[in-house]
């Protein structure tokens, strides 16, 4: 084994956790992207996860590329193990590629792997656009609140939930606060700092009442 870096058990777990990240990136970015996760424990079979390997024929167990080694040397030479490299590239057929080599660090700030992304720019535009517009996970037309502080986030979630509950004729007046708290809890709002206090103040109830409802939900 040509051990470029000595990995600990924690390092291996870190690299393992990146495999699901590659799946998510592939789903988000769409077609045209080859994504490879390299472990530096053995550069002779460095590729431990390959997505869209049909572009190069690479599979898991493939060795690290010469360019990846060169990029790794550049990163180390820079003195900053967190240096990301973005560059133009071409494969042996002359296809233009936009590439990224991103170092992955583990214990003791040691580079333990590389995340390499190659975008093959000869993909037909209509094919690429169709792939990124396609959403299969059921989260369509959602609205995300990009709040600048937690109070805005809490109050926004609270107002939206109040509207939802107050417009539901199947929820009795006496149960509306309980239902609001239950829905906010389902959305994870009470993990935010001071959420209980803010919700209690807005609903005109005590924080102990909010805690009571939350305890009942957990039973």
C-alpha positions in Angstrom: 0.0 0.0 0.0 1.3 3.4 -1.0 0.3 5.3 2.1 0.4 9.0 1.3 -1.2 9.9 4.6 -1.7 7.9 7.8 -5.4 8.0 8.6 -6.9 7.5 12.1 -10.2 5.8 12.7 -11.7 9.3 13.1 -10.3 10.3 9.7 -11.9 7.3 8.0 -15.2 8.3 9.6 -14.9 11.8 8.3 -14.3 10.5 4.8 -17.2 8.1 5.1 -19.5 11.0 6.0 -18.6 12.7 2.8 -20.2 9.9 0.7 -23.7 11.1 1.3 -22.5 14.7 0.6 -21.5 13.5 -2.9 -25.0 12.0 -3.5 -26.6 15.3 -2.5 -24.2 17.4 -4.7 -25.0 15.2 -7.6 -28.7 15.5 -7.1 -28.4 19.3 -6.7 -26.0 20.0 -9.6 -27.6 17.8 -12.2 -26.1 16.1 -15.2 -22.6 16.9 -16.5 -20.8 16.6 -13.2 -18.3 13.9 -12.3 -17.7 13.9 -8.6 -14.9 11.8 -7.0 -14.0 11.3 -3.3 -10.4 10.4 -2.8 -8.8 8.9 0.3 -5.1 9.6 0.6 -4.6 6.5 2.7 -3.7 4.5 -0.4 -3.3 6.6 -3.6 -3.1 3.5 -5.7 -6.8 2.9 -5.1 -7.7 6.4 -3.8 -11.3 6.7 -5.3 -13.7 5.6 -2.6 -16.8 7.1 -4.1 -17.4 8.0 -7.8 -20.5 9.6 -9.3 -21.0 9.8 -13.0 -17.8 7.9 -13.6 -18.9 7.1 -17.1 -17.3 10.4 -18.2 -13.8 8.9 -17.6 -14.6 5.2 -16.9 -13.4 5.6 -13.4 -14.8 3.4 -10.6 -14.3 3.0 -6.9 -10.7 1.7 -6.4 -9.3 3.8 -9.2 -5.9 5.5 -8.4 -5.5 9.2 -7.8 -4.8 11.2 -11.0 -1.5 12.8 -11.8 -3.2 16.2 -11.8 -4.8 15.6 -8.4 -1.4 14.8 -7.1 -0.1 18.0 -8.6 -2.9 20.0 -7.1 -2.3 18.4 -3.7 1.4 19.4 -3.9 0.2 23.0 -4.7 -2.1 23.0 -1.7 0.7 21.8 0.6 3.1 24.3 -0.9 0.7 27.1 -0.1 1.0 26.3 3.6 -2.8 26.3 3.9 -4.4 22.9 4.0 -7.8 24.5 3.4 -6.9 26.0 0.0 -9.5 25.2 -2.6 -8.4 25.1 -6.2 -10.8 26.0 -9.1 -9.4 25.7 -12.6 -10.0 25.0 -16.3 -9.1 21.6 -17.6 -9.4 19.3 -20.6 -9.6 15.5 -20.8 -7.6 13.4 -23.2 -10.3 13.9 -25.8 -10.1 17.7 -25.6 -13.4 18.2 -23.8 -13.4 21.5 -21.9 -13.9 20.9 -18.1 -14.3 23.2 -15.2 -12.7 21.5 -12.2 -12.4 21.9 -8.5 -10.0 20.1 -6.1 -11.1 20.6 -2.5 -9.0 19.3 0.3 -10.6 17.4 3.2 -8.8 17.7 6.5 -9.0 15.4 9.5 -7.4 15.2 12.8 -4.4 17.5 13.4 -5.4 19.5 10.3 -3.9 16.8 8.1 -5.2 16.5 4.5 -6.8 13.1 4.4 -8.7 13.2 1.2 -9.8 15.2 -1.8 -13.2 16.1 -3.2 -12.8 16.5 -7.0 -15.6 17.9 -9.1 -15.4 18.0 -12.9 -18.1 19.8 -15.0 -18.0 18.6 -18.6 -18.9 21.7 -20.5 -19.9 19.9 -23.8 -23.2 18.7 -22.3 -26.1 20.0 -24.4 -27.7 23.0 -22.6 -31.2 21.7 -22.8 -30.1 18.4 -21.2 -28.4 20.3 -18.4 -31.3 22.6 -17.7 -33.8 19.8 -17.7 -31.7 17.9 -15.1 -31.4 20.9 -12.7 -35.1 21.7 -13.0 -36.2 18.2 -12.1 -37.0 17.8 -8.4 -38.0 14.3 -7.2 -37.8 14.7 -3.4 -41.3 16.2 -2.9 -40.0 19.6 -1.7 -41.6 21.7 -4.4 -42.5 25.4 -4.2 -41.2 25.8 -0.6 -40.5 29.2 1.0 -37.3 29.5 3.1 -36.9 32.3 5.6 -33.4 33.7 5.3 -33.6 35.7 8.5 -30.7 37.7 9.9 -31.4 36.9 13.5 -33.2 34.2 15.5 -36.0 36.5 16.8 -37.1 37.3 13.2 -37.0 33.6 12.4 -39.1 32.7 15.5 -41.7 35.3 14.9 -42.0 34.5 11.2 -42.5 30.8 12.0 -45.0 31.7 14.7 -47.1 34.1 12.5 -47.2 31.5 9.7 -48.3 28.8 12.1 -50.9 31.0 13.8 -52.4 31.8 10.4 -52.5 28.1 9.6 -54.2 27.2 12.9 -56.6 30.1 13.0 -57.8 29.3 9.5 -58.5 25.7 10.4 -62.2 25.4 11.5 -61.5 21.9 12.8 -59.4 23.2 15.7 -61.4 24.5 18.6 -60.6 27.8 20.1 -59.5 26.2 23.4 -57.0 24.0 21.5 -55.5 26.6 19.2 -52.5 27.6 21.4 -51.8 23.9 22.0 -51.8 23.2 18.3 -49.6 26.2 17.5 -47.0 24.9 20.0 -47.3 21.4 18.6 -46.7 22.6 15.0 -43.8 24.8 16.1 -42.3 21.9 17.9 -42.6 19.7 14.8 -40.7 22.5 12.8 -37.9 22.5 15.4 -38.5 26.1 16.4 -38.0 25.5 20.1 -34.4 24.5 19.4 -33.8 28.2 18.9 -32.7 30.4 21.8 -35.5 32.2 23.7 -38.2 30.6 21.5 -40.3 29.5 24.4 -40.3 33.0 25.9 -41.1 34.7 22.5 -43.9 32.3 21.8 -45.4 32.6 25.3 -45.3 36.5 25.1 -46.9 36.5 21.7 -49.7 34.0 22.6 -50.3 35.8 25.9 -49.6 32.7 28.0 -46.8 31.9 30.5 -43.6 30.1 29.5 -44.6 27.4 32.0 -47.7 26.7 30.0 -45.6 26.4 26.8 -43.3 23.9 28.7 -46.3 22.0 29.9 -47.6 21.5 26.3 -44.1 20.5 25.2 -43.8 17.9 28.0 -47.2 16.5 27.0 -46.1 16.2 23.4 -43.0 14.2 24.4 -45.0 11.7 26.5 
